[in-house]
Amino acid sequence: QVQLVESGGGLVQPGGSLRLSCAASGSGIVIHSMGWYRQAPEKQRELVAIYTSGSNIDYADSVKGRFTISRDNAKNTVYLQMNSLKPEDTAVYYCNLKGWGRLDSWGQGTQVTVSS
C-alpha cells in the first residue's frame, strides 16, 4: 500500500504563489503516473498537472504558463509550483499516483484559496 502525504496549501492573494508537495511512502513502487488534480466546490475533479510514461508532462490548459510540476525521484516526491494564482484556482488539490498492479492512490487533499 502506498500513502501520499501532501503539504503546502493555504491562503494567498491573487497574483501570489504557492508550492505544493506530495511524498509517496513505500518501497519498490513502480510508478506509471504521478501528479495533481483539483476539485472546486460543486465541480468535478480535474487534472492540473501530471507526469506520465516516464518524463512526459501534461498540464490543464487553464494552468499552462503559470504552474510547473517537478519531481525528486529519489524521494518519490512531486511538487507543484503555482504562480500568478487566480481566484478560479481555489480548490482542494489532490495528489494521485498510479502504478504497477492496479495501484491507484490519492492523497488527503490540501486546500488552496486565492482571495484578496
N, C-alpha and C positions, 0 to 999 in steps of 0.2 A: 504494500500500500504506500502511496505517495502522499505526503502532506505539502500543501503550498501555503506559505506564510507571506502575507502582503504587508507593506508599510508605505507610508509617505503621503497619504491623503490629507485633506484639510480644507481650510477656507482661504481663498485667495481672491484678490481684486481682479477685475477684467484687465487683461494685458499682462498679468503676472505669470509665474512659472511654478511648477511642482515637479518633483521626481518621485515616481513610484518604483518600488522594488518588490520582487517576488522570488522567494527562495524555495526550492524544492528539496525536501528531505528524502533520504533513501539512497540506497546504493544500487549500482547496476541498472540504472534506469536507461532504457533505450527510448530516446525522445524522438517522436515524429514531428510534433509541432509544439510551440510554447509561445504564449502571447497574452494579449489583453483584450477583454470585452468590456462593455459598459451597458448599464441599464438605467435610464432616466425614469422618473415616476410616470406610470401609465403608458410606458413604451416597451417595446420588445428589446431583449438583449441584442446588442450589435457588436460586430467585430470592430476593434480600434486599430490594433497592430499585431502582427504575428510573424514568427519565424516558421517557415515550412520547408520540408525536404532539404535539410541542411542549412544553407545560408540565405535561402530566398526569404524575402520580406514582403508582406502585403500590408498596406495601410488603407483605412477608410478614406474616401475622397475628402471627407469633411475635416480630416486632421493632417492631410499631406502638407508638408512645408512647415508645420507647427510642432508636430510630435515626432520623436525619434525613439525607436526601440533599439536596445543594445543588450548584450548578454556577456556573462562570465561563465564559460563552460566548466571551468574547474570548480565553480561554486554552484552549478546548476541554478543560476540566478539570471533573471531578466529584469531589465529596467525600462521605464517609460519616462522619457524626459518630455514634459509638456510645457511649451512656451506659447506666448500670445493667447492665453486662455480666454475663452468667451463664456458668457452665461450659459449658452447652449451646451457647453461641455460638462455642465453639472450633472452628475450621475454617480452611481455606485460602480466602481471599477473592479472587475474580477480578473484574476489570473487563471489561465487554463493550460493544462498540459495533456497532450495525447501521446501515448507511447505504445510500445510493443505489448501484445497480449491484451488488446482492447482497453488499455489504460486510458482513462478519461477523468482527470481530477480538476476540481475547482477550488480556488481559494475562498476565504470567507467574505471577501469584498472589502473595499475601502472607499469611504465617501469622499468625493471631490465636489466642493461647492465654489462656484465662481460668482461672486456678488460684491457689489460696492456697498 
